[in-house]
Structures are given as C-alpha cells and as structure tokens.
Amino acid sequence: MNLRAPNTWTVAGLSLFVGALVGVSAALLESASRPWRIGEFIPATINRPGAAVAEVEVLQTVYDFGSVGLGVTGFHEFVIGNTGTAPLSLKRGATSCICTVSDFETIDGKSSVAEKIVAPGATTKVKVQWRGKGESGPFRQKATILTNDPRREEIAFVVEGSVVPTWKAAPEAIVLTNVSRSSGQRATVKIFTFGPQPPEVDTLTVSHTTGPQAAQLFSLSTALLDPAEIKAETGATGGFLLSVDVQPGLPIGPLRHTIQMVFRIPEEVTAEVPLVGEVTGDLALAGTAWDSSRQALSLGTVSSRSGLHTQLFLTVKGPHRIAVRPVVREVVPQSLEVLIGEAKPVGNGAVLRIPITVSVAPGSPTVNHLCSPQAPAGKIVLETAHPDTPTLTIPVCIAIGP
C-alpha cells in the first residue's frame, strides 16, 4: 500500500483548526472559573470592598410654581439626602440667569457658603429662588448642584410656571371727559391682583400736579370685587373696585393726576393709575365750523361776492343754566353779523342749547384774521350772565377776499 505524505497546505490548515479549538476551550474554562461581574467598570473607589461612598437621594427635582406675579419672588426648598456611608459634598453649579440657589449666594464676588456637607443618613434643604420679571408668560429655569457622588455628580433642579401681572387696572387709566367745574363726577376702575391672598389696601393718594388744593377735591374709596368678576379675569386671585369722586371747583383746563395705591397680597405692592381728562365750565361750543383742537370758530377764506352763513351752538349746563342770556358786546371784524337765538332744553332739560348764527354779508370789505402771527384771530365777545364765566370770548379765524 502506498502512503502519501500530506502536502504543506493540508498540514497548515489542520494546525490552525486545532489551535483555534484549543483556544476556545481555554477561554471557556477561564470563564467558568472566573465569571464577569456586573459593575466591572465602576470606579475603583466604589469597587474596592469596604470603601466609604456618598450616595445622593433626591425625590423631587421639578417644582411648578403655578402663577407667579410679575416682580414677585418665589422660592422652593428641594430636599437632598445622603444614603451612603461617606459625607456628601454639595456645591453650587450653573444656574439660569434669573434663577438662584440662595444657600450659595455670592457676596462681593465671594461665595458666602462654598460647600454644604451632608452626613451619612442625614438630609438638607436647598432653596431655589426665582423672580418674575420681564414679560408675562410661561417660564422654565434650572439650577445645578454639584456632588461628590460618583454615580450622580450633578443634580439639576427645575422650577417652572407662568408669570402673570402682580396687578392690573381695567381700564388702564381713569379718563374723565368734560368734567364740569361747577358739578361733581364719579369714575371707577377695577384693580385685579394676582397674589396668593386677596388684597389689603393700605393707602390711597392723589398727586397734586395742579396744586395741593386740587388734590383735596378728589375722594377715593375701595370695595372688594365680586368673586364672579375676579374669576372672569384670567389668573386673578383677588381685586377691588377703586372709586374716584370729583368735587366741584377744579380749575378749567387739562386734568393730569396720578392715583397711587399701596396694598398687600401679602407682599407690599405700590401701584399707580393715571387720572386724566378735561375740566370745562358750564359753557361749551359746538358746530360744523367749530375747531375743537384750536378752540376757535374756523371760517376760512370767504368771498365778499357770495358771503357766508353758518351756525354755532352754545350749550349750557349746571345750576346756573337758566340765568344764561348771551349778549353780543364786541365783534372783530365788524363785517361779522352775530345773531343769538332762543335757548332750548336738550333731553331732560339738564342742558340748554343756544343757537348762534354767524354771517358775512355780500360786499363786505376784505380782511385777514386767519389766526396766524401775521394775521391775529378775530373774535366774538359775549356777556353770558353766568357767575363763573361772565364773559365768553370766541376766537374767529377768517379772511374775506374779493
């Protein structure tokens, strides 16, 4: 029988197979004698038997403030426990720009509390503060605490909620239209508050931009709003009705005051509401040619060939309205013809309306009183018999041309 020696490739292949089989067998034996352990890659300080390690326990990391008043500071205390066997070190980390950890406040650039140590088995509280500022709307801010727990080297505490105004006036300003110098008037404004408790009003004052005597002619009072009114205002938790009673005697002209309120919700709040308007006498003018912005009778340029005919109305109110009987005492230019009509009551008779007819007859001489520096206004002067406004001068802007 002829035996043929295996060739070189056969020997090499057989050697590789046997070697692989031996290697696998050795690995299986090694695995059986020393199995892999869970946590093989835990740091050596924890893996070392008997090593003392701090362990963080935090049950809450997110707190919802709900509604926070604009400008009001809110805070929440988060509890951090140490369930380990070594002291737990806590240090302040990064925070959002308007969120602070009060236990790690800085004074003159230095930390007042650089580190807090929590003994094994003990707990501590970390206060996270947040101040509502900017515009109203939802917010979510984060404060970070650094620890020496190798499993949890950082704790992120989150505070969230919605910023609402601390207070709100509806309407935003008190507007008194056509306040009569000789009669009173009442106006009201609703003040809604957004604090944790109903408002307690401490003081109410009125500025005296037109003199301290004028401020004494205002009476201020408050009354709590009905719960249904408060509920109708989104986010409001309380509110009161501010009433302003204006007494007779204010000087005629623009009204520019500010009502200042100090109330607690329970944080003390100082609020201001503008009080604006116009104080008029018992006499007022109206008509198609009356320019209320210039407070003048604006007739423009009139042709002397055709002339002009218009009507102005003098309205009278107040307790002296019956006594008013206008009489023409002066007219500039003299070509103006002024005729006073009969007074007639308006509505329930609280106001009287007196028609005043102003005419320019055809062929009148040319004049220029267009209410400019070069052409001063003309005028109609009336005697009224009113005790507060005995004489009423009506500026007239007119030019009579060919």
Order of alpha helices (4+ residues) and beta strands (2+ residues): alpha-alpha-beta-beta-beta-beta-beta-beta-beta-beta-beta-beta-beta-beta-beta-beta-beta-alpha-beta-alpha-beta-beta-beta-beta-beta-beta-beta-beta-beta-beta-beta-beta-beta-beta
